Amino acid sequence: MRYLLVALVLSTAACAATPKAQIADTLTRYGIERTQAECVGGDLQANLSIAQLTELARAANAYRSNDPDPARLTVNDLLRVSSEIKDPAIPLAVARAGGRCGLVPLGFTNMVKGLAG
C-alpha cells in the first residue's frame, strides 16, 4: 500500500479519471480482485472527500514504509492504516467499504472457520 492513496489523490487531480477508477486500479495492482477493488473505490469516492483521501494516503505511506512486503495489500492493512487517523469518518468508511465489498479481515475469517468447525 506504499504510496497507494498518495498516488490516487495526486493522479486524480492530474487527470480526468475518477477517484473510484484510480483507487480500483491501485488496489488491483496490490493484489485485490478487480471487482472488489472497484467496489471499494466507489464506496470511498462516495463517502470520503479528497481531503480525507489525502489524509488516508499520508497514513498509508507512513505505515507501509517499513512493511516487509510492500507489494501486497490486505484488508487488515487498510483497516490498520485507517484506524490511526483521527478523523473517525475515515476508518468507518474503510471498514464499511471492506464489508460491502467482501473484503474480510484475516482474523475474522479464522474466527468464522473456528465457529463453523
C-alpha positions in Angstrom: 0.0 0.0 0.0 3.1 2.2 -0.1 2.2 5.4 -1.9 -1.2 3.8 -2.6 -3.5 6.6 -1.7 -1.0 9.4 -2.3 -0.8 8.2 -5.9 -4.6 8.0 -6.1 -5.1 11.6 -4.9 -2.4 13.2 -6.9 -3.2 11.3 -10.1 -6.9 12.1 -9.7 -6.1 15.8 -9.6 -3.8 15.4 -12.6 -6.1 13.5 -14.9 -9.8 13.0 -15.8 -10.1 9.6 -14.2 -12.5 9.4 -11.2 -11.2 8.7 -7.7 -13.1 5.4 -7.9 -11.1 4.4 -11.0 -7.8 5.5 -9.5 -8.5 3.6 -6.3 -9.6 0.5 -8.1 -6.5 0.5 -10.4 -4.2 0.9 -7.4 -5.9 -1.8 -5.3 -5.8 -4.2 -8.2 -2.0 -3.7 -8.6 -1.7 -4.6 -4.9 -3.4 -7.9 -5.4 -7.1 -7.2 -4.6 -9.6 -8.7 -7.0 -10.8 -6.2 -9.7 -14.5 -6.4 -8.8 -13.7 -5.9 -5.1 -11.3 -3.1 -5.9 -13.9 -1.3 -8.0 -16.4 -1.7 -5.2 -14.0 -0.2 -2.6 -13.2 2.6 -4.9 -16.8 3.5 -5.4 -17.5 3.4 -1.7 -14.6 5.5 -0.8 -15.3 8.0 -3.5 -18.9 8.3 -2.3 -18.1 8.6 1.4 -14.8 10.5 1.6 -13.7 13.9 0.4 -10.4 14.5 -1.4 -9.0 15.9 1.8 -9.9 12.7 3.7 -8.4 10.6 0.9 -5.3 12.7 1.2 -5.2 12.0 4.9 -5.6 8.3 4.3 -2.8 8.4 1.8 -0.5 10.1 4.2 -1.2 7.5 6.8 -0.8 4.6 4.3 2.5 6.0 3.2 3.9 6.2 6.7 2.6 2.7 7.6 3.9 0.9 4.5 7.4 2.5 4.6 8.6 -0.3 6.9 6.4 -3.1 5.6 8.4 -6.3 4.7 6.0 -6.9 1.7 5.0 -3.5 0.3 3.8 -5.1 -2.9 0.9 -6.9 -1.1 -2.1 -5.3 0.4 -4.6 -6.9 2.7 -7.9 -5.7 4.2 -6.1 -5.8 7.6 -3.5 -3.3 6.2 -6.3 -1.0 5.1 -8.1 -1.2 8.5 -4.9 -0.7 10.5 -3.9 2.4 8.5 -7.3 3.9 8.7 -7.6 3.3 12.4 -4.6 5.5 13.0 -6.4 8.6 11.6 -8.1 11.0 14.0 -11.0 11.7 11.6 -13.5 9.0 12.6 -15.2 9.1 9.3 -12.2 7.7 7.5 -11.9 4.3 9.3 -15.6 3.9 9.3 -15.7 4.5 5.5 -12.8 2.0 5.0 -14.5 -0.6 7.2 -17.9 -0.2 5.5 -16.3 -0.4 2.1 -14.4 -3.6 3.1 -17.6 -5.1 4.4 -19.8 -4.2 1.5 -17.2 -5.3 -1.0 -16.5 -8.7 0.6 -13.0 -8.0 1.9 -12.9 -9.9 5.2 -10.2 -9.3 7.8 -7.9 -12.4 8.3 -8.7 -12.7 12.0 -12.4 -12.7 11.3 -12.1 -15.4 8.6 -10.2 -17.6 11.1 -12.8 -17.0 13.8 -15.7 -17.9 11.5 -13.9 -21.1 10.4 -13.5 -22.0 14.1 -17.1 -21.4 14.8 -18.2 -23.5 11.9 -15.8 -26.4 12.6 
